[in-house]
Each structure stands twice: as C-alpha cells, then as structure tokens.
Amino acid sequence: MPLLFSYGTLQQPGVQIATFGRTLTGRRDALPGFGTALVAISDPARAAAAGRSHNVNAVPTGRDDDRLSGTVLEVTEAELAAADGYEAPDAYRRMLVTLASGLRAWVYTYAGGDSTFP
C-alpha cells in the first residue's frame, strides 16, 4: 500500500472524505530538509472554495536540520491517483521521499513559479 505524506489540507478528515470517500489511517512524521512557501492559488474558483488566496507548499531547503511536520497516510493506488487530481498540477509535483521515520512516502512539493517564503 502506498504512503502519502501530508503537511496540509489532506490531513483534514473532511478533505479526505471529499477526495477519497473515507478518512485515512495515518501517523505523525516529518520530512527532513524541507520547509514551506506560500504559493498563490491560480484558479479563482479553487481560491474561493478554499477561502484563501495562497496554499502552503513544501520546498527543499538543503538543510538537514529543517523538518516539515505532517502525517504519513496509508492510501491505495486509486486514492493516490485521486490525490493527484486534488492537488493543482501548476502548483505541485509528486515525488518519493524518505521521512524522518525512515519510511518512503509520496509528497506533493513546490512545482515552481511565484512563491512567498514565510
């Protein structure tokens, strides 16, 4: 079963139900060498639905002491494909990473373009 590391909205039960039709099993973990950036939501309908103009997005920092906290979720292949549809392709790309626990998981990271680092 694939693992998906979420540091944002995919941790929320309501988003999980809307995206996957169920709540997911998960546990806390961290992604070493990553921080966050604020990325503008390019689709006005998505921004309105989210109630905000920017999303938080994972970005590599190159520093081993940086850690992005989140939840590693157990998903099926079909749910991983559903997550691909949920994440905006102009803002995110999916990559395989090693978490602080040693688990290998997929994560959606910054795909490039305009961002603001908090």
C-alpha positions as CSV (number, residue, x, y, z in Angstrom):
1,M,0.0,0.0,0.0
2,P,1.5,3.4,-0.9
3,L,2.2,6.0,1.7
4,L,1.4,9.7,1.2
5,F,3.0,12.4,3.4
6,S,0.6,15.4,4.0
7,Y,1.6,18.6,5.6
8,G,-1.6,20.5,4.7
9,T,-5.3,20.0,3.8
10,L,-5.1,16.3,3.1
11,Q,-4.7,15.8,6.8
12,Q,-8.3,17.1,7.4
13,P,-11.0,14.4,7.7
14,G,-13.5,16.5,5.6
15,V,-11.0,16.8,2.8
16,Q,-10.2,13.1,3.0
17,I,-13.9,12.2,2.7
18,A,-14.4,14.5,-0.2
19,T,-11.3,13.3,-2.0
20,F,-11.2,9.6,-1.1
21,G,-14.6,8.8,0.2
22,R,-13.3,7.8,3.6
23,T,-11.0,9.0,6.4
24,L,-7.4,7.7,6.1
25,T,-5.2,5.9,8.7
26,G,-2.1,7.9,9.5
27,R,0.6,8.8,12.0
28,R,2.7,11.8,12.7
29,D,6.1,12.1,10.9
30,A,8.4,14.7,9.4
31,L,10.2,15.4,6.2
32,P,13.9,16.4,6.7
33,G,15.4,19.1,4.6
34,F,12.1,20.8,3.7
35,G,10.3,24.0,4.7
36,T,7.3,25.8,3.3
37,A,6.5,28.6,0.9
38,L,3.2,30.4,0.2
39,V,2.1,29.8,-3.4
40,A,-0.8,31.8,-5.0
41,I,-3.8,29.8,-6.0
42,S,-4.1,30.4,-9.7
43,D,-7.7,29.1,-10.2
44,P,-10.2,31.7,-8.8
45,A,-12.8,29.0,-8.2
46,R,-10.3,27.0,-6.1
47,A,-9.3,30.1,-4.2
48,A,-12.9,30.9,-3.4
49,A,-13.7,27.3,-2.4
50,A,-10.6,27.3,-0.1
51,G,-11.4,30.7,1.3
52,R,-7.8,31.9,0.8
53,S,-5.6,33.2,-1.9
54,H,-2.4,31.1,-1.2
55,N,-1.5,27.5,-0.3
56,V,1.4,26.3,1.8
57,N,3.8,24.3,-0.3
58,A,6.8,22.1,0.6
59,V,10.1,23.3,-0.7
60,P,13.6,21.7,-0.2
61,T,15.8,23.9,1.9
62,G,19.1,22.0,1.5
63,R,19.5,22.0,5.3
64,D,19.3,18.7,7.2
65,D,18.2,20.3,10.4
66,D,14.9,21.6,8.7
67,R,11.9,19.4,9.2
68,L,8.4,19.8,7.8
69,S,5.9,18.2,10.2
70,G,2.9,16.3,8.9
71,T,1.1,13.0,8.7
72,V,2.0,9.9,6.7
73,L,-1.2,8.4,5.3
74,E,-1.9,4.9,4.1
75,V,-3.6,5.1,0.6
76,T,-4.5,2.8,-2.2
77,E,-3.2,3.3,-5.7
78,A,-6.6,4.6,-6.7
79,E,-6.5,7.1,-3.8
80,L,-3.0,8.2,-4.8
81,A,-4.5,8.9,-8.3
82,A,-7.4,10.8,-6.6
83,A,-4.8,12.9,-4.7
84,D,-3.1,13.7,-8.0
85,G,-6.4,15.2,-9.1
86,Y,-6.9,17.1,-5.9
87,E,-3.5,18.8,-6.0
88,A,-3.2,21.6,-8.5
89,P,-0.7,20.5,-11.2
90,D,0.5,24.1,-11.7
91,A,1.5,24.4,-8.1
92,Y,2.5,20.8,-7.0
93,R,4.5,17.9,-8.2
94,R,4.5,14.5,-6.6
95,M,7.9,13.0,-5.5
96,L,9.1,10.0,-3.5
97,V,10.9,11.0,-0.3
98,T,12.4,9.4,2.8
99,L,10.7,10.6,6.0
100,A,12.4,11.1,9.4
101,S,11.0,7.7,10.5
102,G,12.8,6.0,7.5
103,L,9.5,5.3,5.7
104,R,9.4,6.1,2.0
105,A,6.3,8.1,1.0
106,W,5.0,10.3,-1.8
107,V,4.7,14.0,-1.1
108,Y,3.5,17.0,-3.1
109,T,6.1,19.7,-3.4
110,Y,6.5,23.1,-4.9
111,A,6.4,22.9,-8.7
112,G,8.0,26.3,-9.4
113,G,6.7,29.8,-10.2
114,D,5.8,32.6,-7.9
115,S,6.0,32.0,-4.2
116,T,6.5,33.8,-0.9
117,F,8.6,32.3,1.8
118,P,7.2,32.9,5.3
